[in-house]
Amino acid sequence: MQAQPGDVIVVQPRPGNQAYEKVVLSVEKPRLTIRAAATPGGHVRLSGRDFNYSGRGSVPRAIVQFNAKAGGCMLDGFEIMGAHNESHNGAGVRINQANDVTIRNCEIHDNDMGVMSNGDGRLASALNQRIEKCVIHHNGDATEPGFNHNLYLGGTSVALIGCEVYASVTGHNVKSRAHQIEIRDCFIHEAANRECDFVDASETGFPGSDAVLAGNRITKSADCAGNRAVIHFGQDGGKPREGTLRMENNVIRTPFVAPVIQLSAPLAHAVLQHNRFENSGKQKSGQTLFDAGAATARDQVQGSDNAFSPSFAGAGLDALKLDHTTFLNSAVP
């Protein structure tokens, strides 16, 4: 690519808005804006079908990959689909150690992974990733179920703002090993497993490895055949997670008795403020807000002004340090 740092590259649609096929874009220069031209067909379409995004040598692991030198870049206005490889982790977009990368106004679907990102273990890599106003859905690969997700994020910090994320094929809707993640004003629903899975990596051993969920709608499908918990915060790889799950002004809907929130690390905490936890199924009782395994829940969870369907009432909820709890009139259809 002959573009220079700071350039804006505008991509025109093909005739009839046919997809560009076997797209391989590995970005090495900083501050580039790669923008789709306006088109009546919607997004400009980029397909990776029939290409092996192996990640070996100079071949990227994604249709569009931002490498470490590509800080400050933006990708805007594309439909991105069809990325696969032999390891079942070919991504629509990958942020590979680059800082200040923004993905905006994209639809990303039918890849092994929708969006992947990773840092280098320090709190100075894959910093300030932003995914804004995107629709990310139906990513995954049944060949290796549970290991590919709509989003699989890592590095220092990520913000997911104003997006819709739904119908992961095999894994979670949002899986993150980033030091910090913020999810705000999103609609996350109908995952094959958890809606959000915030777990461990080298970066999460640092204090302040928090996850912030604010103003979201998060809904479990009644047909979920995998893990029926809604949000997991803690560990799955043996590294520490020292931080707090902060939830404010969210609406969480689940038909299951499986815990809404699971904490699985000794230094993990949760703070819940002004959330609604709704029963979207037929359960009359026994729904569970929180599970911390052998940990003492009272020491790990606090908050106030949360509302619950009556099916959450009971000793489990009473044991938590939550002030000004209220109950909704009935189950939510």
Order of alpha helices (4+ residues) and beta strands (2+ residues): beta-beta-beta-beta-beta-beta-beta-beta-beta-beta-beta-beta-beta-beta-beta-beta-beta-beta-beta-beta-beta-beta-beta-beta-beta-beta-beta-beta-beta-alpha-beta-beta-alpha-beta-beta
